[in-house]
Amino acid sequence: MTSSIGDIHLADVLLVTGSNTTEAHPVISLEMKKAVRKRGAKLILIDPREIELANFAALHLRPRSGTDVALLNTMAHVIIEEGLIDQDFITSRTENFDALKEAVRDCTAQWGEDITGVPAKLIVDAARIYGRAGSAAIFWAMGITQSSHGVDNVQALANLALLTGNFGKPGSGVNPLRGQNNVQGACDMGGLPNVITGYQAVTDETVRAKFENAWQTT
């Protein structure tokens, strides 16, 4: 994550995709709900399912499975065409903008609707809400990454943040969530078969000796 859980309440817009956040990350979902209820943040939900967060969403886009990149590239097209980009950020902190612009040149709203099944107007509305936000944060989980084009999905999401300068300021950023609420903590503590606490290799004899001594297992 490029920001923290404590930053969520500072976002004007929350874009959530590929994540049933209320079930898998309940603490984070509570912060999202508070941002919507107490600060008037707008939640854009991209998910074919009618999950709980749909009840808090200003927009719920329900694309056909496997069409994530088409939807996100359509949003990028709208953001570029309508001048919602942060040109200073793009010039100073990114590269290959012209290549991206050319890549999404034909990704019109109607093209996006034809591929994803999401009405063109909804895609345009989502792009405008995200593009006009003072600070916008993107959240995704396994629904985005566990795919044959998972890398493309993540890159397309990162492109939206880069186009609009939503990095490095409060309430912004890109925030990948693990599969469940404490997968990361379990891994940090050594819950993987190939490492001990702190990602130290089981195959390293020096590491094994250190832990045998610390844990008094010899």
N, C-alpha and C positions, 0 to 999 in steps of 0.2 A: 504494500500500500504506500502511496506517496503522501498520504495524510493520515490522521489518526481518527479513532472513533470519537474522540472529544471534539473533532472538527466538524462533525456531521451537522450539528445545529447551526453552523455558520453558512451552510450552502443555501443558495436561492433555488437551485434545481438539483434534484437527485435523479439520475438515470440508472435504473436497476434492470439487469438482464441476465438470464441464465442462472437465477438464484431464487430459491424459495426461502427468502431471508428469515421470515418469521419462524420457520421450522428449524433451519440449520444454524442460524445465527441470531438467536432471540434478543441478545443485548443490543446488537447493531440495529435490528429491526425496531426496537423500542426507541432508539435515537432518531431513526428515520420518521417514525410516527410523530414524535415530539416536534421534529422540524416542520412537519406538515401542519400539525394542529396548533402549535404555539407561535410559529414564526411565519406561517403561510407559505412555506417552501412548496414548490411544485414537483411532484413525483411523476416521472415518466417510467412506466413499466413496459418492458418488452418481454413478453412471455406468452406462448400459445395457451397456457393454462389460466384458469380463473383462480389464482392463488389469493391468499388473504390481503396481500399488499394492493391488490386491485381495488379494494375498498378505499384506499387512501390516494389513489392515483388520479392526477389531473388528466392523464392520457394513458390508455392501455392499448398497446399495439400487439396484435396476435398474429405473428408471421407464420407461414408454413415452415415446418421443420427443415433445417438445412439452408435457410435463405437469409441467415443473419448478415452475411457480408453484403448482400444486395441491399438490404434495408439500411445498413449503416453507411454504405457508399452513397445511397440516395440522399440521406441526411447531409452527408458531406457536400454533395452537389448543390443542394439547396443553400447551405451555409455559404458556400463560395459564391454562387450566383447572386444571392441577395446581399452580399457585402457584409456578412456577419462575422467575418474573420478578424482576428487581431493581427494586423499587418506588422506592427512593431515587434510583437512576440515572434512571429514567423520569420521575420528578417534577421533578428538577433539570436534566436535560439533553436531554429530548425534548419533542415536541409531538404532538398528535393521537392519543394512545394510545387514547382511547375510540373513535375512528373506526376504528382498526385492529382493536380488540377486536370491534367490531360486524361488520367486514368478514369476519373469519375465524370468526364465531360458529357457522356451520353447517359448517365444514370439519372434520368429525369424522374419526376414523381410518378408519372404514368408507367414508366419502365419498372420502377420499384413496385408499384401495385400489381403489375402483370406477373412479376416473379414471386413476390411475397404474399400476395392476397390481402395486404393491408391497404385500405383506401388511401389514395394519393393525398387527400386532404389531411389525413391523420399524420402521414409521414412529414408533410410540410409543416404542420403545426408543431410536431415534436422537434424538428430542426430549428424552428424559430424560437421556441421556448428555450431550448438548450443554447442556441447561438446568442440570444439576447440576455442571458443570465449574467449578473455581476460575478457570481461564483457558481460553478457547476461541478458536481462530483459524480463519477461513474463507478458503479459497483457491479461486479460479475462473479460468477462461481463456475461450478463444473458444467453447467448447461452451455457455457461458452467454450471452455477449454477441452472438454472430453468429446472431441469431434474430429472428423477427418480433416477439417479445415480450421482447427482450433487456433493455430498461430495466426491465420488470416483474420479470424474473428477479433483476437486481441489487438492486432495491428490496426484494424479498422476502428476499434474503439479508441485507441491511442491517437489516431489521426484526428478524431473529433475534438479531443482535448487540446491537441497541438494547434489545430486550426483556430481555436477560440481563445488560446492563451490560458487555459484552465489548468495550469501547473504553477506551483510555487507561491500560491496565495491562499489565505484562509478560506476553507469551505470548497476547495477545488480538488482536482487530482483524479487519478485512476486507482481503483482499489479492488484488486483481486481478493476474493474470499476463499478460504479453504473449504473442503467438502463438508466438514462439520465444525461445530463451534470451538473445539479444542484439539483439532488435529495437529496444528502447529506446536502447541504446548507439549503434546505427547511425543512428537518427533524431537523437540528440543531436549526432552528428558531421556531420550534413548529408546523410544518405542519403535524403532526400525530395526530390521534384522542385521544390517551391515554396519551399524554404528553404535557407540556407547554415548552416554550423556554428552551434549555439546558437539555432536556429529564427529566424534573421534573414532577412527576406523577400528573395527574389531580385529582386523588382520594385522594391525600394528602391535608388535610384541611389547614395545615400550609403553604404549597406551594400556594394554592389558595388565602389565605389571603395576602401573600406577593405580589402576582401579582395584586390582587384587589387594594391594596394600591399603588403600583408602577404605575399602569395604571389608577388609580383613577376611578374605575368602581363601587365602592360601593355607 
